Amino acid sequence: MAVPRRKQSPSRIGMRRSGHKMQLVTVVEDKKSGELRRPHHIDLKSGTYNGRQVLDVKSDA
């Protein structure tokens, strides 16, 4: 069985764990509806993407 020759230093452990942090979710305000949405995603309230109507919006009735 493989065994490490030396104990890893705290600095190296920290370097390995540097990418484990939670990323913040990016949101932008839609220009037309004012709703918050993810960039490059469909605005679910209006059904638009990149200025074009992509989804049919259902009425609440």
N, C-alpha and C positions, 0 to 999 in steps of 0.2 A: 504494500500500500504506500502511495506517495505521501511524504510528510514534508512540510515546509522546513527549510534549513534555519530560517530566522523568523522571529516574531515581526509582524508588520508594524511599522511605526504609526502613531496616531495621525501623522500628517498624510501618510499614504492611505489610511482608512478613510480620512476625510476627503481626499481626492477621489476615491472610488465612489463615495456616497454623494458627491457634489451634484450629480444628475438625478438624484432621487427626490428632489424637492417638488412639491405640488405646483403646477403651473396655473397662473391666473387665467380665467376665461375672458377672452376679448369680446366685447359687445360694442356695437355702433348704433346710433340712432338713425332710424329710417328717415329719409328726406321727406317723403310724402306723408306717411301715416304717423311719424313721430314715435313709433314703437321701437323698443330695443330688440336687436336681433344679432346673431353671429355674422361676421363678415363672410361673404360668398355663400350665404344660405338664403333660402326662400323666406320672405316675410309671410308668416302663416296667417296674419290678420287680413292682409289685402291680397295675398296670393301672387305677389309680383316678385320677379327676380331680374335684376339689371335693367329695370325700367319696362319690362315686358310682363304681360299677364300670363302666368304659367298655370295656376290652379284656379278652379272655379270656387268662389267663396260661397259657402252654404249660409242660408239665412237662419236666424235664431228661431223662427216660428216653427 
